[in-house]
């Protein structure tokens, strides 16, 4: 009896330890998968961010073309109309707007204390005062006073200014874009305008941000929602104003949700948006929203100030918050099913072990000697089988968990779902990199291209087989190294004649190492030769430079056991070359 009890306790102890071991492994795997999912969402967010910025920038450029169309229509109207507003009739404006394919044309007249809509092809326009239209009223006064608008947003051309598409004060149900022209020839501002429906809608439906978001959601089944949030107006709520007629007027440029949808709401969203915007760091929450277990990310995105995104004071903002909501339930269900499978395996093994004990005890009653021998044999065999079962189960579980982790890491969500049908589920993810294949490098190059454009610097890039770029080099270190070298090159060529302002960036793989090279013209190469370029504090630039850029580059390169050198070619181009082994 004592021996039987010992066997029973031993088997129960093994079963308990097996259950504890697998439970610990389950929760460890769960934590790992959560971290993997966050990493996947962060990668997706980076790709979406680049795509949104490209789409938004394209839309801004398209609006600039519309602005030029409005200016051309204004000039044509000026030639067709008498320069004295008292000698212009509304009927003339009706005929003219038809010929120029405008929605309407209005003339703005300056009075002693206001600027009013004096004549128009649309009777509803006539008589409105504009002193409350900020910052439009400021732009009107600048046109009258200086024939040029200098407010820091909108599109300003010679004798002309236009703001973004917006709801009309005189027609609150429609969206228009107005142009304002004044060159001093007439005693009025010419204001032709067109509708969003007739110009911008077709472009946005083909390539706009909302279309991009829709395609991204359809391509990623685990993503539930994407939204672009105006952090300024999101905290204060949707903004409206009251027109002279008492109508409520919404402002597209101040919408809290700039693009996308906002269905998955959480009571801490305002706090998290503010935290992400103020800290300029992502914020993550793991919550149940709309009866779904989700992970929601709040990611701040820096942008150039544009007229289409304003704060509550009507001023352009320099950062929006990108939110992504991902369905966590699929992974949770997969882990739960795996845990159930583990429990079933432990239960079956324990039950079989109890059956073995029962059979052993029964045989012992028949013949003690025979029982001892058979019990020993049975004990050894069954324990071996038990441990074999434990090893097989553990081995399979590790394989399944590793498969889940691997598929999650590779963003293969569809395959994960298919795998779940058999045992544990499948994760389908995003494999393709936007642009050049590396999100951090793509973001850096795009930023430098934008920086080079106003400086009229021609930036050339060349990338050859950079598939191993991500092996060992952190994104932060990569951007710091190249960023400092590119900034130095920009500083050098910025004051050169425009035809000599060029910078070349080459990144390619050679046998055993990656090579990064940044080249630019140098009028006085002798000032760099034999100089301590990589010593802290040395700088050949004007006051205001710390002389730490190349020191930082060298420090980072040495962390990766690499080298950095400077060379000059026959045309006096200077090249800084970094080599990092992999």
Secondary structure, DSSP 8 states (H G I E B T S, - for coil): -HHHHHHHHHHHHHHHHHHHHHHHHHHHHHHHHHHHHHHHHHHHHHHHHHHHHHHHHHHHHHHHHHHHHHHHHHHHHHHHS-SSGGG--HHHHHHHHHHTT-SEEEEEEE-SS-EEEEEESSGGGTT-B-TTSTTHHHHHHHHHHHSS--SSSSEEETTEEE---EE-SS-TTSEEEEEEE--SSSSSEEEEEEETTTTHHHHHHHH-HHHHHHHHHHH-TTEEEEEEE-HHHHHH---EEE-TTS-EEE-GGG-SEEEE---S--TTHHHHHHHHHHHTS-EEEEEEETTEEEEEEEEEEE----TTSB-TTS-B-SEEEEEEEEE-HHHHHHHHHHHHHHHHHHHHHHHHHHHHHHHHHHHHHH-HHHHHHHHHHHHHHHHHHHHHHHHHHHHHHHHHHHHHHHHHHTTBHHHHHHHHHHTS---B-----STTS-HHHHHHHHHHHHHHHHHT-EEEEEEE--TTTTTT--HHHHHHHHHHHHHHHHHHHTTS-GGG-EEEEEEEEETTEEEEEEEEE-TTGGGTTTS-TTSTT---S-TT--S-HHHHHHHHHHHTT-EEEEEE-TT-EEEEEEEEE-
